[in-house]
Structures are given as structure tokens and as C-alpha cells.
């Protein structure tokens, strides 16, 4: 069960019980103690719950009636939230925006509400669902689904993306190699990103600092082909140089 599903179930359980223990959660949700503890720590960092010795309870400002997959501003030290806020500075009213299914792209959702007449094209079922709840026009690529990431891939997804001209695309690979190549372990995800790059006027790479100097089996493109690289910190000098080659 992916974290976003466990998060929803944990919050539902805490809404009903208000205060519960790790043992009770394990028994009711059929997940291991280490997983429960990690998940509770993540929810506590988001400010949704308070940890107790051996358990947790909802914070007073938590609204149990909120919709599933609700959007909240992440803690200020969360890399993707910092990156997403910077990325939003490149958006204008009326833009056609292409988003991949990355965590950083997902973190941009709260900032999209600040703009008018956007059209979002994405291969992420999760992003599409939330945008629909927010009343933001979007097109889901469809295609074959990766049930772990809730993202679409394959020829139908690529064909959908190829139908549109984007003003800007935001994508986040798994790593950037020492030579400056965007890399990923999935050639299927890279194929989606390549379609977005090919069909967007401006290309923006979202990259947590931990992804620099990380190499995976599949190359997407060189960072010099991107218009912008956004990280939570200043781009390392080596990669800034490679970007401007």
C-alpha cells in the first residue's frame, strides 16, 4: 500500500479514535510497526498529528471533514515545497502547463490556484484528480498505469501529450549524473518526460539537492537543453557550468 493511501487511512482512524496507539494501528490497518512509526513521523512533520509515547493524536486544527488528498503547505524545510514555490514564479495566467508525476510536480499544486485560466496536462492520476477537485482545468494523459506511482505511461500517454503545445513543462528526474545528464531508472517515465520537453516552449527541471551526482541507467537529455534548473539550494557550480555549455 503506497504512503498516500496509508496516510488517508491513518487520518480516518485518528479522526474516529482521536487518540490511538501504534499497536492498534497495526491491528486495524494490517501494516508493520516500523511502517506505522515512519508514517506517523511524516504526518507529525506536516503538522497533522502529534506524536505520543507509543501512539499519536490529531492536532486541534485538523479538519476531519476535509476531502481525501487535501493539499497543504509543506514544512518550510521540505525540499519539494521550496522548489515548487520557486517554480511557480515561472507561471503566468492562461498558461498551458505540462507536469510529470514527480513529488516536486505534485508539490506545485497549491500554487496553481493563484493563477487564472490554466490548462494542466499531466500523466499523474493523482495530480489530475486533485486539480479536478480544485476546479482547475486539466487533461490526464491516460495510458497504462503504474499502480505504485499512479502515473500513466506508454504509447497512448505519449500520443496524448503530443497533441498539445505547452507554454512550460516542469519535470523532475531521479538524478543528474556528474556529466550533467538527467537520468532515471525507468525508460517509460523518461519517454513521457521527453514528450513533454519536445512539446513545451520552456523546459524547467525540478531537482532536490540530493539528486545531483546521481546516475541511473536511462538518460533523458543533457541539462544544457533545459531553460531552468530549480533546487532548494543554489545549484552546484559544476552543474551551473554544465547547464551553460
C-alpha positions as CSV (number, residue, x, y, z in Angstrom):
1,X,0.0,0.0,0.0
2,X,1.6,3.3,-1.0
3,X,2.1,6.1,1.6
4,X,-0.7,8.4,0.3
5,X,-3.2,5.5,0.9
6,X,-1.9,4.7,4.3
7,X,-2.0,8.5,5.1
8,X,-5.6,8.7,4.3
9,X,-6.5,5.6,6.4
10,X,-4.4,6.8,9.3
11,X,-6.1,10.1,9.4
12,X,-9.5,8.5,9.1
13,X,-8.7,6.2,12.0
14,X,-7.4,9.1,14.1
15,X,-10.5,11.1,13.3
16,X,-12.6,8.3,14.7
17,X,-10.4,7.4,17.6
18,X,-8.8,10.8,18.3
19,X,-6.0,9.1,20.2
20,X,-4.6,5.7,19.2
21,X,-1.5,3.6,19.7
22,X,0.9,2.0,17.2
23,X,-0.3,-1.4,18.2
24,X,-3.9,-0.5,17.5
25,X,-3.0,0.9,14.1
26,X,-1.0,-2.2,13.2
27,X,-4.0,-4.4,14.1
28,X,-6.6,-2.3,12.2
29,X,-4.6,-1.4,9.1
30,X,-2.5,-4.6,8.8
31,X,0.8,-2.8,8.5
32,X,4.1,-3.3,10.4
33,X,5.2,-1.3,13.4
34,X,8.2,0.2,11.6
35,X,6.0,1.4,8.8
36,X,3.4,2.9,11.2
37,X,6.1,4.7,13.1
38,X,7.6,6.2,9.9
39,X,4.2,7.2,8.6
40,X,3.3,8.9,11.9
41,X,6.6,10.8,11.9
42,X,5.8,12.1,8.4
43,X,2.3,13.2,9.4
44,X,3.7,14.9,12.5
45,X,6.2,16.8,10.3
46,X,3.3,18.0,8.2
47,X,1.6,19.3,11.4
48,X,-1.4,17.0,11.0
49,X,-0.9,14.9,14.2
50,X,1.1,15.0,17.5
51,X,3.2,12.0,18.5
52,X,2.8,10.5,21.9
53,X,4.9,7.7,23.5
54,X,3.7,4.7,21.5
55,X,0.9,6.5,19.6
56,X,-0.5,9.7,18.2
57,X,-3.5,12.0,18.2
58,X,-4.9,14.6,15.8
59,X,-3.9,18.2,16.1
60,X,-6.7,20.7,17.1
61,X,-6.6,22.4,13.8
62,X,-7.1,19.2,11.8
63,X,-10.4,19.1,10.0
64,X,-11.7,15.6,9.7
65,X,-14.2,16.6,7.0
66,X,-11.5,17.6,4.5
67,X,-11.5,15.7,1.3
68,X,-9.0,12.9,0.6
69,X,-5.8,14.0,-1.0
70,X,-6.2,17.5,0.5
71,X,-3.4,19.9,-0.3
72,X,-1.4,21.5,2.5
73,X,1.6,23.7,2.5
74,X,4.6,21.5,3.4
75,X,7.0,22.4,6.2
76,X,9.5,25.1,5.3
77,X,12.4,22.7,5.2
78,X,10.8,20.4,2.8
79,X,12.8,20.4,-0.4
80,X,10.0,19.9,-2.9
81,X,7.9,22.7,-1.3
82,X,10.7,25.2,-1.6
83,X,11.3,24.1,-5.2
84,X,7.6,24.3,-6.0
85,X,7.3,27.8,-4.7
86,X,10.3,28.9,-6.9
87,X,8.8,27.1,-9.9
88,X,5.5,28.9,-9.6
89,X,7.3,32.2,-10.3
90,X,7.7,31.0,-13.9
91,X,3.9,30.6,-14.4
92,X,1.5,33.2,-15.9
93,X,-2.3,33.3,-16.2
94,X,-3.5,31.4,-19.2
95,X,-0.5,29.1,-19.4
96,X,-0.7,25.5,-20.8
97,X,1.5,23.6,-18.3
98,X,2.8,20.1,-18.6
99,X,3.6,18.3,-15.3
100,X,5.2,14.9,-14.8
101,X,4.3,12.6,-11.9
102,X,7.1,13.6,-9.6
103,X,6.9,14.6,-6.0
104,X,8.1,18.1,-6.9
105,X,5.4,18.5,-9.6
106,X,2.8,17.3,-7.1
107,X,4.0,20.0,-4.6
108,X,3.3,22.7,-7.1
109,X,-0.5,22.1,-6.9
110,X,-1.2,24.6,-4.1
111,X,0.5,27.4,-6.1
112,X,-1.5,26.7,-9.2
113,X,-4.6,28.0,-7.5
114,X,-3.1,31.5,-7.6
115,X,-3.5,31.7,-11.4
116,X,-6.4,32.1,-13.8
117,X,-7.3,30.1,-16.9
118,X,-4.6,27.4,-16.6
119,X,-4.7,24.2,-18.5
120,X,-2.6,21.4,-16.9
121,X,-1.6,18.3,-18.9
122,X,-0.2,15.5,-16.8
123,X,0.5,11.8,-16.7
124,X,-0.3,11.7,-13.0
125,X,-3.7,10.4,-12.0
126,X,-3.2,11.8,-8.5
127,X,-2.4,15.3,-9.8
128,X,-5.3,15.2,-12.2
129,X,-7.7,14.1,-9.5
130,X,-6.8,16.9,-7.1
131,X,-6.8,19.6,-9.8
132,X,-10.3,18.5,-10.7
133,X,-11.4,18.9,-7.1
134,X,-9.9,22.4,-7.1
135,X,-11.7,23.3,-10.3
136,X,-8.5,23.7,-12.3
137,X,-8.9,22.5,-15.9
138,X,-6.6,19.6,-16.7
139,X,-6.1,16.8,-19.1
140,X,-5.0,13.4,-17.9
141,X,-2.9,11.6,-20.5
142,X,-4.4,8.2,-19.8
143,X,-2.5,5.1,-20.9
144,X,-1.1,2.2,-18.9
145,X,-0.9,2.8,-15.2
146,X,1.9,2.3,-12.8
147,X,0.0,1.3,-9.6
148,X,2.9,2.2,-7.3
149,X,3.1,5.9,-8.5
150,X,-0.4,6.3,-10.0
151,X,1.2,7.6,-13.2
152,X,0.3,6.8,-16.8
153,X,2.9,5.7,-19.4
154,X,3.1,4.0,-22.8
155,X,2.1,5.0,-26.3
156,X,-1.4,6.2,-25.5
157,X,0.0,8.6,-22.9
158,X,2.7,9.9,-25.2
159,X,0.2,10.3,-28.1
160,X,-2.0,12.5,-25.8
161,X,0.9,14.7,-24.8
162,X,2.0,15.1,-28.4
163,X,-1.4,16.7,-29.3
164,X,-0.7,19.8,-27.3
165,X,1.7,22.8,-27.3
166,X,2.7,23.7,-23.8
167,X,4.0,27.1,-22.6
168,X,6.1,25.4,-20.0
169,X,6.8,21.9,-18.6
170,X,8.0,21.0,-15.1
171,X,9.8,17.7,-14.7
172,X,11.9,16.0,-12.1
173,X,14.2,13.1,-13.0
174,X,15.5,10.6,-10.5
175,X,19.0,12.0,-10.7
176,X,21.5,14.2,-12.6
177,X,24.7,12.5,-13.5
178,X,28.2,14.0,-12.9
179,X,28.3,14.7,-16.6
180,X,25.0,16.6,-16.5
181,X,22.5,14.2,-17.9
182,X,19.0,13.8,-16.5
183,X,18.8,10.2,-15.6
184,X,16.1,7.7,-14.4
185,X,15.7,4.0,-13.7
186,X,12.5,4.0,-15.8
187,X,12.7,4.4,-19.6
188,X,8.9,4.6,-19.6
189,X,8.9,7.7,-17.3
190,X,11.7,9.2,-19.5
191,X,9.6,8.7,-22.6
192,X,6.8,10.7,-21.0
193,X,9.2,13.5,-20.0
194,X,10.8,13.6,-23.4
195,X,7.4,14.1,-25.0
196,X,6.8,17.0,-22.5
197,X,10.1,18.6,-23.4
198,X,9.5,18.2,-27.1
199,X,6.1,19.9,-26.9
200,X,6.8,22.7,-24.4
201,X,8.2,26.1,-25.2
202,X,10.1,26.4,-21.9
203,X,11.6,23.4,-20.0
204,X,12.1,23.6,-16.3
205,X,13.9,20.9,-14.3
206,X,13.0,20.5,-10.6
207,X,15.8,18.9,-8.7
208,X,16.3,18.3,-5.0
209,X,19.9,18.8,-4.0
210,X,20.2,15.1,-3.1
211,X,19.7,14.2,-6.8
212,X,22.9,15.9,-8.1
213,X,25.7,13.5,-9.0
214,X,23.2,10.6,-9.1
215,X,23.3,8.3,-12.2
216,X,20.7,5.8,-13.3
217,X,20.5,3.5,-16.3
218,X,18.5,5.7,-18.6
219,X,19.5,9.2,-19.9
220,X,16.8,11.7,-20.8
221,X,18.8,14.7,-22.0
222,X,21.6,17.0,-21.0
223,X,20.9,19.8,-18.6
224,X,22.1,22.3,-21.2
225,X,18.8,21.5,-23.0
226,X,16.7,22.8,-20.1
227,X,15.9,26.5,-19.8
228,X,15.9,26.5,-16.0
229,X,17.1,24.2,-13.2
230,X,15.5,24.8,-9.8
231,X,16.7,23.3,-6.5
232,X,16.0,24.2,-2.9
233,X,19.6,25.5,-2.6
234,X,21.9,27.2,-5.0
235,X,22.8,25.0,-8.0
236,X,26.3,23.5,-7.5
237,X,28.9,25.4,-9.6
238,X,29.8,22.3,-11.6
239,X,26.2,21.8,-12.8
240,X,25.7,25.6,-13.4
241,X,28.7,25.4,-15.7
242,X,27.4,22.3,-17.5
243,X,24.0,24.0,-17.8
244,X,25.5,26.9,-19.8
245,X,27.7,24.8,-22.1
